[in-house]
Amino acid sequence: MVSDGRTKACGILAGKVALITGGASGIGKATAELFAREGAAVIIADVNAEAGEASAREINDEGGRAIFVRCDVTHADECRRVVEKTVECFGGLDILFNNAGVTRRASVIETTEKEWDWVMAVNVKSVFLISKAAIPVMVEAGGGIIVNSGSGWGLVGGKAAVSYCASKGAVIQLTKAMAIDHGPQNIRVNAVCPGDTDTPMLADEAEQLGQTHQAVLAESVHRPLGRVGRAEEIAQAVLYLVSDASSFVTGTTLLVDGGGLAGSG
């Protein structure tokens, strides 16, 4: 065992153990850092070993507690293994942030079957697989908290993003169904739905669309807050959903998009 993840006595997540998928960069990395500052022991799961190891090292260098576990969240055996490693290293699992995600910017005609399957596997199947492994651990401990990463485009449609929109809509409905099933076991399940956020994924989207990163950022001027979000701002929303401040919140979607969808209803 690396250390007892339930012994640190400061921060609103003191003594909690949190598993974050896609934790090597972007929103996942920002959330891992925030959780660690708030006292949680953090397990960073990602396919990018170099970035994941660096993220864990940065947290530990700042006095937090983190380990990296390479995990392809589209495979059941790897999902089970990362949950087992979490329990082995830190003694339990209190918080799961299903954050791993990918995007393919294309219409139905342009999207290949392989691309469709890839987006659905990373964005939806992974939530099912990790949660399936994590929930029994939480039930045995008397409860837990799960946050799934949705999107504003899981609530409304978006241009040239059919697989992504479909996957995030599925995540939102999966979240609601999980909340109903596992509320009686003291497990809260919610979704955070970011709008455009300045992360490596947004830069990748710009490249797919043949645009520059700066051009995509500039498009945000027409939104109510006049900018895209920062990964740290989404992390703060996730922190709310896993904290006692949201103790009566389950089965909901928290939209964090700078007002981007405020006029779409």
PyMOL commands that set and color helices and strands:
alter all, ss='L'
color gray80, all
select helices_A, chain A and resi 26-37+49-61+76-90+113-141+152-154+162-185+200-208+213-222+231-242+244-246
alter helices_A, ss='H'
color red, helices_A
select strands_A, chain A and resi 17-21+41-46+65-70+95-98+144-149+187-194+253-256
alter strands_A, ss='S'
color yellow, strands_A
deselect
rebuild
show_as cartoon
